[in-house]
Amino acid sequence: MPSHKLDLNASCIPAVSQVYRPVSADLQSPAEAPPSSAAAGAYRYVKERLLDGRYPGGVLLSENELARELGISRTPVRQAFVQLEAEELLDMYPRRGALVRPVSMSEAEDVLEARLLIETHCVRRVALQGPALAAVLLEGIAGQERTLADGGAGFTVADREFHHAIVAANHNAILVRQYDALRDRQQRMTATLVARDPARVAQFIAEHREIAGAIERRDADQAVVLVEAHLRRAYELAQRPRH
């Protein structure tokens, strides 16, 4: 893949208090959710499991089973499925249910390219914030380490929040919106990798700590190298066949 570099001069550095907003709050917005409260609840329930890997690619979800599990009728479950199909997370099959759409290799490559463009650009600019931003990132890393006690459960959200904090620190609303558009695919890819090899979580956390250390030293060049290596390594691991 060709290297992409954007060289824009920073005009201001935002306050750290403006940097960090938990991404988990963005799981659902009013514009996304189905209209009824039952459908909205089913939507949240299924989407959370799609993003954290509990519903992996290739699994067929049953309207009847989910309706019984949630104590609701099939109609709101179907409404949730329709919304999730519109978000390209499910493929519906009449009278059978909905198939969880796997993340394809081409889709993973597209996500990697977009993340490299946005994250390496942003980390180069925000490295100037040094210890102030590093403190925010290290706090997030402490949360990631707490997920190790549960075998990495919850790491996908914590991982996303770490990377989002770097992008948000650049204080470019357009880039943040573009990055947020990758949110669901990014979390699903991370969840797939963690499910395949839970031991990798500790390595990812160590790499996050190295990135935060480079930012703390205001070493922009090293921060870019570390972010790019981190993203490429995760992508390569995700593409390895299961044994």
N, C-alpha and C positions, 0 to 999 in steps of 0.2 A: 504494500500500500504506500503511495507517495506521501511524503512529509508535507504537512500544511502548517504554515506559520503566519500569524497575524501580528503585525507590529504597530499597535496603536499606542499613543502616548497617554498615560493616565493624567486626568485633570484634577482628580480629587480622590481621597481615600475615605470611605464611609466609616461611621462609628461602629464599633463592634456590636453594640446593642441592636444595630439594624441588620446584622448578618444572619443570625440563626433563627430560623422558624421551622419547627418540626414538620417534616414532610408527612408524617402519619396523619396530620390534620387534613391533608388534601386527599384522603382516600375517597371521599365523596363530596361533591359540591351540589347545591340545589339544582343547578342546571343539568347535572348528569343523572340524577336519581330518577327512577320511575315515579309516577304521580302518587300512588296510594302509599300509606304508611307500611302496609304489609309487603308491598312490592319493594319499597325502599329498604326495608329490613332484610328481605331476601337478597336484594342486590348487594348490600354491604356484606352479608354473610358469605355469599359465594365469591365476591371479588376479593375479599380478604384472603380466602383460601386459595384462590388462583394466584395471587401475588406472593404468598409466602411458601408456595410449593406443596401445600397439602392436597391440592388438586393438580397433579402434574399433567403435562401435555399427553394427549392420547387417551385420557380417561373419559368415559361416557357418563354424564351426569343425568340422573333420572328425575323428572318432574315429580313423580309420585313419591319417591323416597325422600326428596328434599322437603316436599310439602308435609309429609308425616313427621320428619325430623324437626321442622319449624312450627308445627301445629297450625298450619294455614292451608288454604285451598290451593289447587294447582294453578289457578289464574295468576296470582301475584308472582309465583315462581316463574311462570312463562313470561310475564312482563319483564322480570329481572333478566332472564335469558336473552330476550330480544335486545335489551339495552347492552348487555355484555357482548352480544354478537355484533352490534353496531360499533363497539370499541375494539373489535377484532380479537377478542379473547376466547370466544366460543363460536362453534358452527352448529346450527340447529338442524335436527333431523326429525321431521314430523312423526309423531307416535312412538318415537324412540328416546328422545331427550336432546342433550346438547353435548357435543364433543369438545373437550378442552383443546384449543388450537396450540400445537407445539410451536416453539420459537424456531424458525428455520435458520439454516446456516447463512443464507443471504441477508435475512433480517438481522441476525447477530452481527454480521459484518457492517451493515449500515449503522447499527447502534454504536459499534466501536468507533467507526469513522467520525460520527457526530460527536461522541464524547471526547475523542482526542482533540478535535477542533476547538470545542468549547472549554474543556477543562484545562488543557495546556495553556491556552491563551489566558484564562482567568487566573490560574495559579501564578503565572509570571507577573501579572499585575499586582495581585494581592499579597505577594511575598513581601512587599515593602511594608506591610502592616506589622510584620515581625511578631514579637511576643504577644501582642494584643490578640491577633487572630489565632496564634498557636494555642493560647489558653482556652479559647472556645473549642478548638479542635480536640485538644487533650481531654477536655471534659466529655466530649462525645466518645472518645476512645475508651474512657473509663466505663461508659455505658456499654460499649461493645464487649469489653472484657467481662462484664457481668453476665452477658448472654452465654458465656462458655460453661457456666454452671448448669445450664439447661441444654447442653449439647448444641449450642448455636441458635436456639430458637429466639427469634426476634432480631437476629443479626442483619437480615436483609433490610429492615427498616433503618436500623442504626447505621449501616453501611451507606445507604442512600442519603441519610441526613448529613453524614460526614462530607460526602462529595458535594452535596447541595450547598453546604455552608461555604465552601470555597468559591463556588460559582456566584452565590448571592453576595459575597464580600466584594465582588467586582462592581456591584451596584449598577448593573446594566439590565434594565427591566426587560428589554427585548431578548437578550441572551438567556435570562432566567426563564422566560416563557418558553423559549425553544428547548431549553434543558428540561423543563417540567413536562414537556410533551413526550419525553423519553421515559418518564417515571415508571409506568407499568411494565414496559419491556425490560427496563433495567432491573427492576426488582425480581421479575420472573427469572431472568437469566442468573442472577445471584442466587436465588432460591434453588434453582436446578443444580447449580454447582455445589452448594452447601449440602444438599440432599445426597449428592453423589459422593462427596468426600468431606464429612463434617470436620475432619482434622485440619482442613485448609483454613478454617475460620481464624485460628491462631496466627497463621502466616499472614493473612490479609490484615489483621490487626497490627502486626509488627510492621508491615509496609505502610499502614496509615501513620504509625508513630514516626517512621522515617520521614514521611512527607511533612508532618507537623514540625519535626526537628529542623528541616531545611527552611521552612517558613519562619520558624523562630529565629534562625540565624540570618534571615533576610537573603538567603542564597537562592535567588530566583532560578538560575540556570539548573542547579541541582534539583530544585523542586519540580521543574518541568521534566527532567530526566526520570525522576522517581514516579511521577504521575503516569507518564507514558508507559514505563516498564510495568507498572502495577496494572494498568488497564489491559495491556497486551497479554500479560501473563494470565489474567483471569479469562480472557477470551480464548487463549490457546488451551487452557485446562478444560473449558466448557466444550471445546470441539473434540476432545479426545473420546474415542469410543469406550463404552462401558465394558468392563471385563466380567 
